[in-house]
Amino acid sequence: MSVSIVVAMGLNRVIGTDRGLPWHLPVDLKRFRALTIGNPIIMGRTTHEQIGKPLPGRPNIVLTRNRNFHRPVIELVHTPQEAISLAQRLGGEIMIVGGGEVYRQFLPLASRLHLTIVEHSPTGTTTFPLDELVGTRWTVRHQEYCAADERNAFAHRYYCLDRDADGQELLALVNTGINEADRRLRLD
Ligand SMILES: NC(=O)c1ccc[n+]([C@@H]2O[C@H](COP(=O)([O-])OP(=O)(O)OC[C@H]3O[C@@H](n4cnc5c(N)ncnc54)[C@H](OP(=O)(O)O)[C@@H]3O)[C@@H](O)[C@H]2O)c1
């Protein structure tokens, strides 16, 4: 079983507001689509309701404790175990796509982290539970720096990280960038 986290967070760890993402980054949305398409995605009911519709081309597994919440077009589950079992039956890379409460519960299971760090410290209501990863070690498989442009208001860096006992501690890894772009993307 392979469980991946997909998240975009600001330098202050903020990932969302009560209305949705705190930025509009078409480049990152396109990457999110490419990563998740065809794979089962697991999200919390809050995130699902913010998106407002099922994301096409991939099974949407939505976690809720509310047994009276019904939506015919998504797969509803009531425990993290149920979410994982269903995703395993469906096959593919299991993608945990938020939000904060759901990330926190699945981080211990994750062997891969698709992490976008946005060069911005927005005001928000939800943060990524990065503290859960203190002491864990990861290796960078791939990274991309995307400068801001007329459509993407903020520069951002995407990392694909694999959990690896011989890797580096996550915060150290993200913060020891040596070029200018990396320095601007230093996390607190
Ligand atoms: N930047 C990013 O990459 C990204 C990605 C996704 C979301 N977000 C942001 O994250 C925020 C939402 O995060 P959130 O923490 O408020 O909510 P969330 O994690 O999306 O959803 C929380 C809800 O999921 C259900 N749930 C959670 N754990 C459960 C469990 N163990 N068993 C059954 N149901 C469970 C509950 O639904 P019920 O209340 O129905 O029981 C709970 O209220 C938004 O601001 C959104 O924009 C950001």
The ligand as an ORCA input file, in Angstrom:
! r2SCAN-3c Opt
* xyz 0 1
  N      -3.656     23.951      0.599
  C      -4.044     22.696      0.422
  O      -3.323     21.881     -0.177
  C      -5.384     22.260      0.949
  C      -5.937     21.031      0.571
  C      -7.176     20.667      1.100
  C      -7.831     21.523      1.970
  N      -7.277     22.706      2.308
  C      -7.934     23.606      3.255
  O      -8.099     22.925      4.509
  C      -9.236     23.484      5.172
  C     -10.169     22.358      5.602
  O      -9.493     21.570      6.568
  P     -10.222     21.149      7.938
  O      -9.195     20.606      8.852
  O     -11.062     22.300      8.411
  O     -11.272     20.053      7.468
  P     -11.107     18.686      6.633
  O      -9.923     17.932      7.129
  O     -11.250     18.966      5.185
  O     -12.456     17.939      7.045
  C     -12.752     17.729      8.409
  C     -13.989     16.856      8.465
  O     -13.691     15.553      7.968
  C     -14.406     14.591      8.713
  N     -13.458     13.756      9.447
  C     -12.193     14.067      9.840
  N     -11.641     13.034     10.504
  C     -12.559     12.045     10.520
  C     -12.570     10.742     11.071
  N     -11.515     10.227     11.749
  N     -13.692     10.003     10.925
  C     -14.754     10.488     10.235
  N     -14.797     11.730      9.700
  C     -13.705     12.495      9.847
  C     -15.305     15.364      9.654
  O     -16.503     15.638      8.924
  P     -17.929     15.837      9.633
  O     -17.873     17.182     10.316
  O     -18.908     15.784      8.509
  O     -18.101     14.707     10.601
  C     -14.520     16.635      9.870
  O     -15.298     17.733     10.306
  C      -9.878     24.448      4.199
  O      -9.471     25.762      4.501
  C      -9.306     24.026      2.850
  O      -9.305     25.118      1.942
  C      -6.065     23.097      1.812
*
